[in-house]
Amino acid sequence: MQDRQRVLHELTETRYSKGEFIFREGDPTEYFHIVTEGTVKCVKSNPDGKECTLKMLMPGDLFCCDAAAFDGTSHPGSAQPMGDVSILRMSKKAYFEMLRRSPDAALEVIKYLGNRLNEAQEKAKVLAMDRADQRLAALLVDLAARSGAQDPQGIKLAMRLTRQDMANMVGTTTETVIRIMSRFKRDHLVAGTANRLVIRNIERLKALAST
């Protein structure tokens, strides 16, 4: 109980709006963050200033560019709200002190980092071996599971996703995503627009993702 109270004392809540940054690429890694409300996207810029969306973060997700936090380097990407968001944060110093005090917490972090490594390896395998339509179907299935809400037409995604965001996350071009999404709509797998995307047939998307 005392450790829990100490952890709660170290947490601070901050709210951000679309257009702001939680942190920018190149900033020092000073805090660990947890999304409590809303959606955050992690992006990386190339030398020409174009942004690549790396991943979407939902409520409950911990983020801080983990490798950078542990080896003391700066953030390799930026974190941007996709609307109004609420973030809990803890200083890196307090976080590490908590791990030193609690072996159980340290084991949970090791487990978490292991899962992140597995996810990265799985993503590398998918990008190398799966077709673009399989990758896009798998992305939609994952987002539906993490942030979907029941809708009269099916499962509505909570966040606004541009075709460029989708292309970045599945490793293909915007034109390819537009073509595949048009086919998904013709086949009644999805409906709507980037502002209100609805999964109409999640089972067929799951089947496509696994073929």
N, C-alpha and C positions, 0 to 999 in steps of 0.2 A: 504493500500500500504506500509506503514512504517513497519507494522508487517511482511508483506511478504518479504520485503527487509532484515529485521533482520533475518528471518528464513533462507533465501538463504545465508546470510553471515555465518551462523553457520554450514552449510552443507559443508562437504569435500568429494571429490571423490577419491576412491582408486581402483586400478586394482589388481586382483589376477589371478594366473594361477593354473592349476591342480597340486595337490601335496602340495599346500600351505594351510594354515588355516586362516580363517577370525577371528575366535576365537576358543579356545580349551576348552574342558570340564575342569571345575575347575577355569578358568580365571574369574576375576571380571567382572561384567556386567557394563561396562563403557559407551557403546554407543548403540544407536538404529541404525539399518541398513535398507537400502532399496535396493533391487536388481534393477539395471537399464539395465543390459545386461548380458545374460548368465543364467546358472542354478546353484543353490547351493543346496547341500544336508545337512540336519541336521542328525547327527549320535550320538549314545551313545555307549560307550564301557562297556562290562561286566568285572568282575574281571579277566577273562581269557584273556582279550585283544581282544576278538572278537567284531566287530562293528555291530550295528543294525541301519539301516536307518529308521529314524522316518518320514521324509517328504521331499518333493522336493519344492524348492522355485524358482519362476519364476519372470521375470521383473514386478515391481510394488508391490511385496510382501515386507511387513515390518516384520523385525524379530529382536528379542533380547532375546528370552526365557522370555516372558513377565512377568510371575509371579516372576521370579528371579530378574528382573530389578526393579520391584516395591517394593519387600520386602528386597532388598539389598543383596541377596545371590549370589553365583557364578553361572556361566553357568552350567546347568546340562548336556549339550551335546556340541558337536563340530559342526562348520559350515565349510564345505569344498567345494571349487569350483569343478564343474564337467568339467571344461574347462576354457577358458579365461572369466572372469567375471568383471563387473564394479559395484561398490558398493558406494552408498551415505551413509554417516554416520553423526550422530549428537550426541554430548555428552549427557549423561543422564541428567546432570545438565541443559543444554540449553533446552532440551526437556521438562523437568518439568517446567522451567520458562515460556516456551511458553504456556503450559497448564494453568498456573496461570494467564497469561495475557489474554487468549482467552477462554471464556466459550464455544464458538462454537467448538473450537478445542478439548476441554476437552470432550464435548458430543460425538464427532466423535470417540475419543479414547474409551469411554465407549461402544459405539456401536460396535466398532471393537473387543474389548475384549469379549463382549457378543456373537458376531459371532464365535469367537474362542472357547468359552465355548460350544456353540451349536455344533460346529464341533467335539469337543472332545467327547461330549455325544453321538452324532450320530455314531461316529467311534466305541465307546464302545458297542453300541447296535448292530452294524453290525458285529463286531467281535464275539459277543455272539450268534447271531441268524442266520446269513447268511452262506451259503455254501462257500467253498473256491473259486469255480469257479465264483460265484456271486460277491464275493469281488474283485477278480482279474479283472473281466469284468468292475466293477464300477471304479476301479483304472485306467484302460486304457481309459475309457470314460472321466474321469476327466482330465487326462493328455492330451488327444486329444483336449479337450475344451480349456485348458489353454496354450498349447504350440504347438498344431498341425499346420502343414502347408500342403496345398494341394499338392498332388503328383499324377502322372498318375495312380498309383495303389490304391489311397485312401487318407488317412491322415497320413503324416509322423510325428513321434514324434521328437521334437527338441533335446532331451537329450539322452545320452547313459544310459540304465538301465540294470544292471545285473539281472540275475534270483534271486540272493540273495537279491538285493535291493527290488525287487517285493515281495519276500517272507516276508521280514521284514515289509513292509508297509501294507500287508494284513493279517499278523499274521498266517503264515503257514510255511511249510518247503520248502527248495529249490527244493527237489525232487517232491513235490506236484505241485509247479509252473511249473517245466519242463514238467510234465505230462499234466497239463492243457493247457499250451501253445502249446504243440504238438497237442492236440486235436483242439485247436483254429485254428491252421494252416491247419489241415486236413479239417476242416469245412469252410476254406477260410474266417475266421474272421480277421486274421492277417497274415502278411508276413514279411520276412526279419530276421535280427539278432538283438542282443542287440545294435550293432552300428548303425543300420538303421531299426528300427521297424516301420512298416506301418500298420495302421488300415484299413482293406479292407472293413469291413461291420460294420459301427458304429451303425446302427439301430439295428442289431441283438445283438450287445454287450449291447446296452441300454436295450433291451428287456430281455436279460439274467440277467442283473444286477438288474432288478426290479421284477423278478419272485420269 
